[in-house]
Amino acid sequence: MTDDVLLVHGGNPLEGEIRVRGAKNLVPKAMVAALLGQGPSRLRNVPDIRDVKVVRGLLQLHGVTVRTGDEDGELILDPSHVESANVADIDAHAGSSRIPILFCGPLLHRLGHAFIPGLGGCDIGGRPVDFHFEVLRQFGATIEKHPQGTYLVAQQRLRGTRIELPYPSVGATEQVLLTAVLAEGVTELRNAAIEPEIVDLICVLQKMGAIITLGTDRTILITGVDELDGYTHRALPDRLESASWACAALATKGDIYVRGARQLEMMTFLNTFRKVGGAFEVDDEGIRFWHPGGELTAIALETDVHPGFQTDWQQPLVVALTQATGLSIVHETVYESRLGFTGALNQMGAHIQLYRECLGATPCRFGARNFLHSAVVSGPSKLIGSELVIPDLRGGFSYLIAALAAEGTSTVHGIDLINRGYENFMDKLRDLGAHVELPSERASEELVGA
Ligand code: EPU
């Protein structure tokens, strides 16, 4: 056994305080935005997670100096000497994250060409990047796909354009923003994603000198400028991590104060949390989440783009729903394969049935395409410790919650994946009183005892 395995002794409520920092789904993108500036940028509230390390490495390969600032969680990124990177060096990052695709626009502006390695990210559906390449073509880039990655070239300055996304994709919206700000003329983007992390990225770009109007009906207007400067920005807090801890409090009958959590970006989650029977209290520094006792209530839930119920909240909440009385219905409309993790919950004693039909008010893209994307959760179920293999980031954290709520010991394999998006999760779990143990720790205890 290696330290990619965690023994979780469940059955105790998680209680205490943890802190969340900047959002995983904003920070790496704000780091990429620094490439667009003439001068250095200063990003605050940066968490120590794998996606940040991957982007830091890629920026450094392109001549950006990245160093930590005086404040804890501060990065200073200086793009004064952007240069082409060695393809083999870039390729070493293949499969590590989805962020490299967002280097396209900034590198095309700075160097006239870009090489993007094969992408990584969670296996929760096909995760195509067709929208990204289509919009880059519309800006005037030429794109060649090779087995080891994609080469892009801009023969001349990219030009603003009119784009309508087939679906309000977060990544494709970011691609447009990061490309349009320095393109010649105006770009009109329709059917844009408007997640809080996108609005925060727009704030970053505006600080750099960009002209961006966030209109009604998912329309964004960007007037290209000739040059951008650096920025100083404090990343918005991670609403996805905050919700994960909230679900951990609910599922384990615990009480967790999440310092740094903010109400504004979590309103939809908070309403749902309350409907299920969870209690919360907001103050200026964070949000306290707890199980107030009594039964939890089954609910009908549909994931959606913002301001709907975020797909990344779904997996942790489903674990809490296994403890609610009655039938909960979950319709996942953002990713076609984000319910596969429920098989392991059933193995632990949950009763979750998957369906190919859209079990929700909104028919989605997956109903007619034979994807198991709806679930009926029948509860409450007593969960029993089990052998678990982490499938993806949020599914993985959900397994930890389930293992903590379960009776007995679970052996959770592949915990390293959680480091992609949850800073210091082992220390946080221990701070909350979780009984977790790495096999290497057990071995050294046995040696001491021997
Ligand atoms: N899509 C396409 N073609 C594209 C791009 C997207 O068909 O070119 C589809 C996807 O297959 C999916 C839907 O559009 O069905 C939405 O995908 P989107 O582009 O919005 O997702 P993303 O940008 O790849 C980000 C987050 C995800 C989060 C989604 C939705 C990052 C690094 N990732 O992904 O976060 O679930 O937006 O909000 O920002 C996570 O944090 O665990 C995570 C997966």
Boltz pocket constraint, residues with backbone or C-beta under 6 A from the ligand:
constraints:
  - pocket:
      binder: B
      contacts: [[A, 24], [A, 25], [A, 26], [A, 98], [A, 99], [A, 122], [A, 125], [A, 126], [A, 127], [A, 128], [A, 129], [A, 130], [A, 131], [A, 132], [A, 167], [A, 168], [A, 169], [A, 170], [A, 171], [A, 172], [A, 193], [A, 195], [A, 240], [A, 311], [A, 312], [A, 333], [A, 334], [A, 335], [A, 336], [A, 393], [A, 394], [A, 421]]
      max_distance: 6.0
